[in-house]
Amino acid sequence: MAEQCGRQVGGALCPNDLCCSQYGWCGNTDDYCSPAKNCQSNCRSGPPPPTGEGA
C-alpha cells in the first residue's frame, strides 16, 4: 500500500480533516496528529500562545 499524504505523495492532504503522520498516513490519533511526532498536515496545535503585552 502506498502512502496517503504529505511529502511522500507530493504534499497531498488527508480527506475529512484527518491528520497526516510523519510517515505519510492519515489518521486521527496522537500518532498522526501530534506535532511532537512530526505530523505533516492538519496537526493538533499545542496550547495557544499567550496574548497581550506583559502577560
mmCIF file as Biopython writes it, N, C-alpha, C and O atoms, coordinates in Angstrom:
data_model
#
loop_
_atom_site.group_PDB
_atom_site.id
_atom_site.type_symbol
_atom_site.label_atom_id
_atom_site.label_alt_id
_atom_site.label_comp_id
_atom_site.label_asym_id
_atom_site.label_entity_id
_atom_site.label_seq_id
_atom_site.pdbx_PDB_ins_code
_atom_site.Cartn_x
_atom_site.Cartn_y
_atom_site.Cartn_z
_atom_site.occupancy
_atom_site.B_iso_or_equiv
_atom_site.auth_seq_id
_atom_site.auth_asym_id
_atom_site.pdbx_PDB_model_num
ATOM 1   N N  . MET A ? 1  ? 0.840   -1.194 0.000  1.0 0.0 1  A 1 
ATOM 2   C CA . MET A ? 1  ? 0.000   0.000  0.000  1.0 0.0 1  A 1 
ATOM 3   C C  . MET A ? 1  ? 0.881   1.252  0.000  1.0 0.0 1  A 1 
ATOM 4   O O  . MET A ? 1  ? 1.888   1.302  0.706  1.0 0.0 1  A 1 
ATOM 5   N N  . ALA A ? 2  ? 0.515   2.231  -0.766 1.0 0.0 2  A 1 
ATOM 6   C CA . ALA A ? 2  ? 1.312   3.455  -0.858 1.0 0.0 2  A 1 
ATOM 7   C C  . ALA A ? 2  ? 0.870   4.463  0.201  1.0 0.0 2  A 1 
ATOM 8   O O  . ALA A ? 2  ? -0.249  4.411  0.711  1.0 0.0 2  A 1 
ATOM 9   N N  . GLU A ? 3  ? 1.767   5.364  0.507  1.0 0.0 3  A 1 
ATOM 10  C CA . GLU A ? 3  ? 1.435   6.415  1.455  1.0 0.0 3  A 1 
ATOM 11  C C  . GLU A ? 3  ? 0.257   7.240  0.944  1.0 0.0 3  A 1 
ATOM 12  O O  . GLU A ? 3  ? -0.043  7.241  -0.250 1.0 0.0 3  A 1 
ATOM 13  N N  . GLN A ? 4  ? -0.405  7.941  1.864  1.0 0.0 4  A 1 
ATOM 14  C CA . GLN A ? 4  ? -1.630  8.658  1.533  1.0 0.0 4  A 1 
ATOM 15  C C  . GLN A ? 4  ? -1.486  10.175 1.495  1.0 0.0 4  A 1 
ATOM 16  O O  . GLN A ? 4  ? -2.293  10.850 0.856  1.0 0.0 4  A 1 
ATOM 17  N N  . CYS A ? 5  ? -0.479  10.722 2.162  1.0 0.0 5  A 1 
ATOM 18  C CA . CYS A ? 5  ? -0.430  12.175 2.316  1.0 0.0 5  A 1 
ATOM 19  C C  . CYS A ? 5  ? 0.987   12.654 2.571  1.0 0.0 5  A 1 
ATOM 20  O O  . CYS A ? 5  ? 1.915   11.864 2.748  1.0 0.0 5  A 1 
ATOM 21  N N  . GLY A ? 6  ? 1.126   13.978 2.584  1.0 0.0 6  A 1 
ATOM 22  C CA . GLY A ? 6  ? 2.401   14.572 2.962  1.0 0.0 6  A 1 
ATOM 23  C C  . GLY A ? 6  ? 3.453   14.555 1.873  1.0 0.0 6  A 1 
ATOM 24  O O  . GLY A ? 6  ? 3.151   14.364 0.695  1.0 0.0 6  A 1 
ATOM 25  N N  . ARG A ? 7  ? 4.700   14.761 2.290  1.0 0.0 7  A 1 
ATOM 26  C CA . ARG A ? 7  ? 5.793   14.890 1.322  1.0 0.0 7  A 1 
ATOM 27  C C  . ARG A ? 7  ? 5.990   13.625 0.512  1.0 0.0 7  A 1 
ATOM 28  O O  . ARG A ? 7  ? 6.548   13.674 -0.584 1.0 0.0 7  A 1 
ATOM 29  N N  . GLN A ? 8  ? 5.537   12.480 1.037  1.0 0.0 8  A 1 
ATOM 30  C CA . GLN A ? 8  ? 5.706   11.227 0.305  1.0 0.0 8  A 1 
ATOM 31  C C  . GLN A ? 8  ? 4.882   11.188 -0.975 1.0 0.0 8  A 1 
ATOM 32  O O  . GLN A ? 8  ? 5.235   10.480 -1.919 1.0 0.0 8  A 1 
ATOM 33  N N  . VAL A ? 9  ? 3.795   11.936 -1.015 1.0 0.0 9  A 1 
ATOM 34  C CA . VAL A ? 9  ? 2.928   11.941 -2.194 1.0 0.0 9  A 1 
ATOM 35  C C  . VAL A ? 9  ? 2.678   13.363 -2.689 1.0 0.0 9  A 1 
ATOM 36  O O  . VAL A ? 9  ? 1.553   13.727 -3.034 1.0 0.0 9  A 1 
ATOM 37  N N  . GLY A ? 10 ? 3.743   14.156 -2.719 1.0 0.0 10 A 1 
ATOM 38  C CA . GLY A ? 10 ? 3.651   15.490 -3.298 1.0 0.0 10 A 1 
ATOM 39  C C  . GLY A ? 10 ? 2.864   16.493 -2.483 1.0 0.0 10 A 1 
ATOM 40  O O  . GLY A ? 10 ? 2.316   17.447 -3.035 1.0 0.0 10 A 1 
ATOM 41  N N  . GLY A ? 11 ? 2.801   16.291 -1.176 1.0 0.0 11 A 1 
ATOM 42  C CA . GLY A ? 11 ? 2.132   17.261 -0.320 1.0 0.0 11 A 1 
ATOM 43  C C  . GLY A ? 11 ? 0.628   17.104 -0.233 1.0 0.0 11 A 1 
ATOM 44  O O  . GLY A ? 11 ? -0.064  18.031 0.187  1.0 0.0 11 A 1 
ATOM 45  N N  . ALA A ? 12 ? 0.103   15.940 -0.624 1.0 0.0 12 A 1 
ATOM 46  C CA . ALA A ? 12 ? -1.345  15.722 -0.571 1.0 0.0 12 A 1 
ATOM 47  C C  . ALA A ? 12 ? -1.857  15.805 0.864  1.0 0.0 12 A 1 
ATOM 48  O O  . ALA A ? 12 ? -1.157  15.436 1.807  1.0 0.0 12 A 1 
ATOM 49  N N  . LEU A ? 13 ? -3.090  16.296 1.016  1.0 0.0 13 A 1 
ATOM 50  C CA . LEU A ? 13 ? -3.727  16.370 2.324  1.0 0.0 13 A 1 
ATOM 51  C C  . LEU A ? 13 ? -4.682  15.196 2.495  1.0 0.0 13 A 1 
ATOM 52  O O  . LEU A ? 13 ? -5.146  14.605 1.520  1.0 0.0 13 A 1 
ATOM 53  N N  . CYS A ? 14 ? -4.965  14.870 3.745  1.0 0.0 14 A 1 
ATOM 54  C CA . CYS A ? 14 ? -5.910  13.789 4.032  1.0 0.0 14 A 1 
ATOM 55  C C  . CYS A ? 14 ? -7.345  14.276 3.869  1.0 0.0 14 A 1 
ATOM 56  O O  . CYS A ? 14 ? -7.627  15.456 4.078  1.0 0.0 14 A 1 
ATOM 57  N N  . PRO A ? 15 ? -8.257  13.369 3.494  1.0 0.0 15 A 1 
ATOM 58  C CA . PRO A ? 15 ? -9.679  13.736 3.436  1.0 0.0 15 A 1 
ATOM 59  C C  . PRO A ? 15 ? -10.257 13.858 4.843  1.0 0.0 15 A 1 
ATOM 60  O O  . PRO A ? 15 ? -9.659  13.372 5.803  1.0 0.0 15 A 1 
ATOM 61  N N  . ASN A ? 16 ? -11.398 14.494 4.970  1.0 0.0 16 A 1 
ATOM 62  C CA . ASN A ? 16 ? -12.142 14.560 6.230  1.0 0.0 16 A 1 
ATOM 63  C C  . ASN A ? 16 ? -11.347 15.171 7.371  1.0 0.0 16 A 1 
ATOM 64  O O  . ASN A ? 16 ? -11.558 14.822 8.533  1.0 0.0 16 A 1 
ATOM 65  N N  . ASP A ? 17 ? -10.424 16.090 7.048  1.0 0.0 17 A 1 
ATOM 66  C CA . ASP A ? 17 ? -9.634  16.770 8.075  1.0 0.0 17 A 1 
ATOM 67  C C  . ASP A ? 17 ? -8.820  15.826 8.947  1.0 0.0 17 A 1 
ATOM 68  O O  . ASP A ? 17 ? -8.507  16.150 10.093 1.0 0.0 17 A 1 
ATOM 69  N N  . LEU A ? 18 ? -8.477  14.667 8.412  1.0 0.0 18 A 1 
ATOM 70  C CA . LEU A ? 18 ? -7.618  13.771 9.174  1.0 0.0 18 A 1 
ATOM 71  C C  . LEU A ? 18 ? -6.195  14.311 9.169  1.0 0.0 18 A 1 
ATOM 72  O O  . LEU A ? 18 ? -5.800  15.051 8.267  1.0 0.0 18 A 1 
ATOM 73  N N  . CYS A ? 19 ? -5.435  13.932 10.185 1.0 0.0 19 A 1 
ATOM 74  C CA . CYS A ? 19 ? -4.043  14.348 10.282 1.0 0.0 19 A 1 
ATOM 75  C C  . CYS A ? 19 ? -3.173  13.456 9.411  1.0 0.0 19 A 1 
ATOM 76  O O  . CYS A ? 19 ? -3.513  12.305 9.134  1.0 0.0 19 A 1 
ATOM 77  N N  . CYS A ? 20 ? -2.049  14.008 8.988  1.0 0.0 20 A 1 
ATOM 78  C CA . CYS A ? 20 ? -1.083  13.247 8.194  1.0 0.0 20 A 1 
ATOM 79  C C  . CYS A ? 20 ? 0.151   12.978 9.046  1.0 0.0 20 A 1 
ATOM 80  O O  . CYS A ? 20 ? 0.814   13.916 9.487  1.0 0.0 20 A 1 
ATOM 81  N N  . SER A ? 21 ? 0.465   11.710 9.281  1.0 0.0 21 A 1 
ATOM 82  C CA . SER A ? 21 ? 1.616   11.364 10.110 1.0 0.0 21 A 1 
ATOM 83  C C  . SER A ? 21 ? 2.920   11.637 9.391  1.0 0.0 21 A 1 
ATOM 84  O O  . SER A ? 21 ? 2.936   11.901 8.189  1.0 0.0 21 A 1 
ATOM 85  N N  . GLN A ? 22 ? 4.023   11.572 10.142 1.0 0.0 22 A 1 
ATOM 86  C CA . GLN A ? 22 ? 5.342   11.795 9.544  1.0 0.0 22 A 1 
ATOM 87  C C  . GLN A ? 22 ? 5.645   10.766 8.473  1.0 0.0 22 A 1 
ATOM 88  O O  . GLN A ? 22 ? 6.504   10.995 7.621  1.0 0.0 22 A 1 
ATOM 89  N N  . TYR A ? 23 ? 4.950   9.631  8.502  1.0 0.0 23 A 1 
ATOM 90  C CA . TYR A ? 23 ? 5.212   8.568  7.528  1.0 0.0 23 A 1 
ATOM 91  C C  . TYR A ? 23 ? 4.282   8.612  6.325  1.0 0.0 23 A 1 
ATOM 92  O O  . TYR A ? 23 ? 4.378   7.773  5.430  1.0 0.0 23 A 1 
ATOM 93  N N  . GLY A ? 24 ? 3.365   9.606  6.302  1.0 0.0 24 A 1 
ATOM 94  C CA . GLY A ? 24 ? 2.510   9.757  5.135  1.0 0.0 24 A 1 
ATOM 95  C C  . GLY A ? 24 ? 1.196   9.000  5.200  1.0 0.0 24 A 1 
ATOM 96  O O  . GLY A ? 24 ? 0.647   8.614  4.168  1.0 0.0 24 A 1 
ATOM 97  N N  . TRP A ? 25 ? 0.684   8.782  6.418  1.0 0.0 25 A 1 
ATOM 98  C CA . TRP A ? 25 ? -0.590  8.079  6.586  1.0 0.0 25 A 1 
ATOM 99  C C  . TRP A ? 25 ? -1.603  8.986  7.266  1.0 0.0 25 A 1 
ATOM 100 O O  . TRP A ? 25 ? -1.235  9.844  8.068  1.0 0.0 25 A 1 
ATOM 101 N N  . CYS A ? 26 ? -2.887  8.796  6.945  1.0 0.0 26 A 1 
ATOM 102 C CA . CYS A ? 26 ? -3.956  9.605  7.521  1.0 0.0 26 A 1 
ATOM 103 C C  . CYS A ? 26 ? -4.543  8.931  8.753  1.0 0.0 26 A 1 
ATOM 104 O O  . CYS A ? 26 ? -4.716  7.713  8.782  1.0 0.0 26 A 1 
ATOM 105 N N  . GLY A ? 27 ? -4.846  9.727  9.764  1.0 0.0 27 A 1 
ATOM 106 C CA . GLY A ? 27 ? -5.463  9.187  10.975 1.0 0.0 27 A 1 
ATOM 107 C C  . GLY A ? 27 ? -5.856  10.309 11.912 1.0 0.0 27 A 1 
ATOM 108 O O  . GLY A ? 27 ? -5.665  11.483 11.596 1.0 0.0 27 A 1 
ATOM 109 N N  . ASN A ? 28 ? -6.414  9.950  13.081 1.0 0.0 28 A 1 
ATOM 110 C CA . ASN A ? 28 ? -6.873  10.988 13.997 1.0 0.0 28 A 1 
ATOM 111 C C  . ASN A ? 28 ? -6.413  10.768 15.432 1.0 0.0 28 A 1 
ATOM 112 O O  . ASN A ? 28 ? -7.008  11.314 16.361 1.0 0.0 28 A 1 
ATOM 113 N N  . THR A ? 29 ? -5.360  9.976  15.625 1.0 0.0 29 A 1 
ATOM 114 C CA . THR A ? 29 ? -4.825  9.777  16.969 1.0 0.0 29 A 1 
ATOM 115 C C  . THR A ? 29 ? -3.546  10.591 17.132 1.0 0.0 29 A 1 
ATOM 116 O O  . THR A ? 29 ? -3.065  11.192 16.172 1.0 0.0 29 A 1 
ATOM 117 N N  . ASP A ? 30 ? -2.996  10.613 18.339 1.0 0.0 30 A 1 
ATOM 118 C CA . ASP A ? 30 ? -1.778  11.381 18.586 1.0 0.0 30 A 1 
ATOM 119 C C  . ASP A ? 30 ? -0.631  10.947 17.688 1.0 0.0 30 A 1 
ATOM 120 O O  . ASP A ? 30 ? 0.210   11.765 17.317 1.0 0.0 30 A 1 
ATOM 121 N N  . ASP A ? 31 ? -0.589  9.665  17.335 1.0 0.0 31 A 1 
ATOM 122 C CA . ASP A ? 31 ? 0.499   9.202  16.466 1.0 0.0 31 A 1 
ATOM 123 C C  . ASP A ? 31 ? 0.479   9.908  15.111 1.0 0.0 31 A 1 
ATOM 124 O O  . ASP A ? 31 ? 1.521   10.065 14.473 1.0 0.0 31 A 1 
ATOM 125 N N  . TYR A ? 32 ? -0.698  10.327 14.678 1.0 0.0 32 A 1 
ATOM 126 C CA . TYR A ? 32 ? -0.836  11.033 13.404 1.0 0.0 32 A 1 
ATOM 127 C C  . TYR A ? 32 ? -0.828  12.546 13.589 1.0 0.0 32 A 1 
ATOM 128 O O  . TYR A ? 32 ? -0.287  13.276 12.759 1.0 0.0 32 A 1 
ATOM 129 N N  . CYS A ? 33 ? -1.428  13.012 14.676 1.0 0.0 33 A 1 
ATOM 130 C CA . CYS A ? 33 ? -1.760  14.429 14.818 1.0 0.0 33 A 1 
ATOM 131 C C  . CYS A ? 33 ? -0.799  15.258 15.660 1.0 0.0 33 A 1 
ATOM 132 O O  . CYS A ? 33 ? -0.829  16.487 15.598 1.0 0.0 33 A 1 
ATOM 133 N N  . SER A ? 34 ? 0.044   14.610 16.438 1.0 0.0 34 A 1 
ATOM 134 C CA . SER A ? 34 ? 0.894   15.361 17.354 1.0 0.0 34 A 1 
ATOM 135 C C  . SER A ? 34 ? 2.090   15.990 16.658 1.0 0.0 34 A 1 
ATOM 136 O O  . SER A ? 34 ? 2.840   15.298 15.968 1.0 0.0 34 A 1 
ATOM 137 N N  . PRO A ? 35 ? 2.278   17.305 16.832 1.0 0.0 35 A 1 
ATOM 138 C CA . PRO A ? 35 ? 3.480   17.932 16.267 1.0 0.0 35 A 1 
ATOM 139 C C  . PRO A ? 35 ? 4.748   17.288 16.815 1.0 0.0 35 A 1 
ATOM 140 O O  . PRO A ? 35 ? 5.770   17.259 16.129 1.0 0.0 35 A 1 
ATOM 141 N N  . ALA A ? 36 ? 4.695   16.770 18.044 1.0 0.0 36 A 1 
ATOM 142 C CA . ALA A ? 36 ? 5.870   16.124 18.638 1.0 0.0 36 A 1 
ATOM 143 C C  . ALA A ? 36 ? 6.249   14.854 17.886 1.0 0.0 36 A 1 
ATOM 144 O O  . ALA A ? 36 ? 7.389   14.395 17.966 1.0 0.0 36 A 1 
ATOM 145 N N  . LYS A ? 37 ? 5.287   14.286 17.152 1.0 0.0 37 A 1 
ATOM 146 C CA . LYS A ? 37 ? 5.568   13.088 16.353 1.0 0.0 37 A 1 
ATOM 147 C C  . LYS A ? 37 ? 5.760   13.441 14.885 1.0 0.0 37 A 1 
ATOM 148 O O  . LYS A ? 37 ? 5.650   12.584 14.008 1.0 0.0 37 A 1 
ATOM 149 N N  . ASN A ? 38 ? 6.050   14.721 14.626 1.0 0.0 38 A 1 
ATOM 150 C CA . ASN A ? 38 ? 6.347   15.189 13.270 1.0 0.0 38 A 1 
ATOM 151 C C  . ASN A ? 38 ? 5.180   15.070 12.300 1.0 0.0 38 A 1 
ATOM 152 O O  . ASN A ? 38 ? 5.361   14.766 11.120 1.0 0.0 38 A 1 
ATOM 153 N N  . CYS A ? 39 ? 3.985   15.313 12.816 1.0 0.0 39 A 1 
ATOM 154 C CA . CYS A ? 39 ? 2.793   15.383 11.970 1.0 0.0 39 A 1 
ATOM 155 C C  . CYS A ? 39 ? 3.044   16.342 10.810 1.0 0.0 39 A 1 
ATOM 156 O O  . CYS A ? 39 ? 3.710   17.364 10.975 1.0 0.0 39 A 1 
ATOM 157 N N  . GLN A ? 40 ? 2.503   16.006 9.623  1.0 0.0 40 A 1 
ATOM 158 C CA . GLN A ? 40 ? 2.763   16.820 8.429  1.0 0.0 40 A 1 
ATOM 159 C C  . GLN A ? 40 ? 1.647   17.798 8.069  1.0 0.0 40 A 1 
ATOM 160 O O  . GLN A ? 40 ? 1.930   18.879 7.552  1.0 0.0 40 A 1 
ATOM 161 N N  . SER A ? 41 ? 0.383   17.445 8.328  1.0 0.0 41 A 1 
ATOM 162 C CA . SER A ? 41 ? -0.709  18.360 7.992  1.0 0.0 41 A 1 
ATOM 163 C C  . SER A ? 41 ? -1.922  18.093 8.867  1.0 0.0 41 A 1 
ATOM 164 O O  . SER A ? 41 ? -2.072  17.006 9.426  1.0 0.0 41 A 1 
ATOM 165 N N  . ASN A ? 42 ? -2.790  19.099 8.980  1.0 0.0 42 A 1 
ATOM 166 C CA . ASN A ? 42 ? -3.980  19.032 9.837  1.0 0.0 42 A 1 
ATOM 167 C C  . ASN A ? 42 ? -3.614  18.630 11.259 1.0 0.0 42 A 1 
ATOM 168 O O  . ASN A ? 42 ? -4.393  17.961 11.939 1.0 0.0 42 A 1 
ATOM 169 N N  . CYS A ? 43 ? -2.422  19.041 11.713 1.0 0.0 43 A 1 
ATOM 170 C CA . CYS A ? 43 ? -1.934  18.633 13.025 1.0 0.0 43 A 1 
ATOM 171 C C  . CYS A ? 43 ? -2.672  19.343 14.148 1.0 0.0 43 A 1 
ATOM 172 O O  . CYS A ? 43 ? -3.243  20.418 13.965 1.0 0.0 43 A 1 
ATOM 173 N N  . ARG A ? 44 ? -2.642  18.707 15.317 1.0 0.0 44 A 1 
ATOM 174 C CA . ARG A ? 44 ? -3.129  19.379 16.515 1.0 0.0 44 A 1 
ATOM 175 C C  . ARG A ? 44 ? -2.087  20.410 16.903 1.0 0.0 44 A 1 
ATOM 176 O O  . ARG A ? 44 ? -0.886  20.163 16.795 1.0 0.0 44 A 1 
ATOM 177 N N  . SER A ? 45 ? -2.547  21.560 17.352 1.0 0.0 45 A 1 
ATOM 178 C CA . SER A ? 45 ? -1.596  22.561 17.803 1.0 0.0 45 A 1 
ATOM 179 C C  . SER A ? 45 ? -1.421  22.414 19.306 1.0 0.0 45 A 1 
ATOM 180 O O  . SER A ? 45 ? -2.243  21.798 19.985 1.0 0.0 45 A 1 
ATOM 181 N N  . GLY A ? 46 ? -0.360  22.976 19.803 1.0 0.0 46 A 1 
ATOM 182 C CA . GLY A ? 46 ? -0.145  22.982 21.241 1.0 0.0 46 A 1 
ATOM 183 C C  . GLY A ? 46 ? -1.066  24.007 21.877 1.0 0.0 46 A 1 
ATOM 184 O O  . GLY A ? 46 ? -1.977  24.523 21.229 1.0 0.0 46 A 1 
ATOM 185 N N  . PRO A ? 47 ? -0.827  24.302 23.149 1.0 0.0 47 A 1 
ATOM 186 C CA . PRO A ? 47 ? -1.648  25.329 23.795 1.0 0.0 47 A 1 
ATOM 187 C C  . PRO A ? 47 ? -1.472  26.660 23.075 1.0 0.0 47 A 1 
ATOM 188 O O  . PRO A ? 47 ? -0.384  26.951 22.578 1.0 0.0 47 A 1 
ATOM 189 N N  . PRO A ? 48 ? -2.512  27.463 23.011 1.0 0.0 48 A 1 
ATOM 190 C CA . PRO A ? 48 ? -2.374  28.737 22.297 1.0 0.0 48 A 1 
ATOM 191 C C  . PRO A ? 48 ? -1.352  29.631 22.982 1.0 0.0 48 A 1 
ATOM 192 O O  . PRO A ? 48 ? -1.239  29.617 24.208 1.0 0.0 48 A 1 
ATOM 193 N N  . PRO A ? 49 ? -0.616  30.398 22.212 1.0 0.0 49 A 1 
ATOM 194 C CA . PRO A ? 49 ? 0.380   31.287 22.828 1.0 0.0 49 A 1 
ATOM 195 C C  . PRO A ? 49 ? -0.306  32.388 23.621 1.0 0.0 49 A 1 
ATOM 196 O O  . PRO A ? 49 ? -1.403  32.823 23.270 1.0 0.0 49 A 1 
ATOM 197 N N  . PRO A ? 50 ? 0.342   32.837 24.691 1.0 0.0 50 A 1 
ATOM 198 C CA . PRO A ? 50 ? -0.268  33.931 25.464 1.0 0.0 50 A 1 
ATOM 199 C C  . PRO A ? 50 ? -0.365  35.187 24.607 1.0 0.0 50 A 1 
ATOM 200 O O  . PRO A ? 50 ? 0.498   35.443 23.768 1.0 0.0 50 A 1 
ATOM 201 N N  . THR A ? 51 ? -1.406  35.960 24.821 1.0 0.0 51 A 1 
ATOM 202 C CA . THR A ? 51 ? -1.574  37.182 24.040 1.0 0.0 51 A 1 
ATOM 203 C C  . THR A ? 51 ? -1.544  38.382 24.971 1.0 0.0 51 A 1 
ATOM 204 O O  . THR A ? 51 ? -1.746  38.250 26.178 1.0 0.0 51 A 1 
ATOM 205 N N  . GLY A ? 52 ? -1.295  39.532 24.413 1.0 0.0 52 A 1 
ATOM 206 C CA . GLY A ? 52 ? -1.288  40.752 25.213 1.0 0.0 52 A 1 
ATOM 207 C C  . GLY A ? 52 ? 0.123   41.115 25.647 1.0 0.0 52 A 1 
ATOM 208 O O  . GLY A ? 52 ? 1.043   40.298 25.596 1.0 0.0 52 A 1 
ATOM 209 N N  . GLU A ? 53 ? 0.265   42.352 26.071 1.0 0.0 53 A 1 
ATOM 210 C CA . GLU A ? 53 ? 1.571   42.860 26.482 1.0 0.0 53 A 1 
ATOM 211 C C  . GLU A ? 53 ? 1.842   42.506 27.937 1.0 0.0 53 A 1 
ATOM 212 O O  . GLU A ? 53 ? 0.955   42.618 28.783 1.0 0.0 53 A 1 
ATOM 213 N N  . GLY A ? 54 ? 3.055   42.084 28.223 1.0 0.0 54 A 1 
ATOM 214 C CA . GLY A ? 54 ? 3.463   41.810 29.604 1.0 0.0 54 A 1 
ATOM 215 C C  . GLY A ? 54 ? 2.635   40.754 30.291 1.0 0.0 54 A 1 
ATOM 216 O O  . GLY A ? 54 ? 2.427   40.825 31.502 1.0 0.0 54 A 1 
ATOM 217 N N  . ALA A ? 55 ? 2.159   39.776 29.548 1.0 0.0 55 A 1 
ATOM 218 C CA . ALA A ? 55 ? 1.312   38.745 30.157 1.0 0.0 55 A 1 
ATOM 219 C C  . ALA A ? 55 ? 2.153   37.793 30.982 1.0 0.0 55 A 1 
ATOM 220 O O  . ALA A ? 55 ? 1.621   36.855 31.575 1.0 0.0 55 A 1 
#
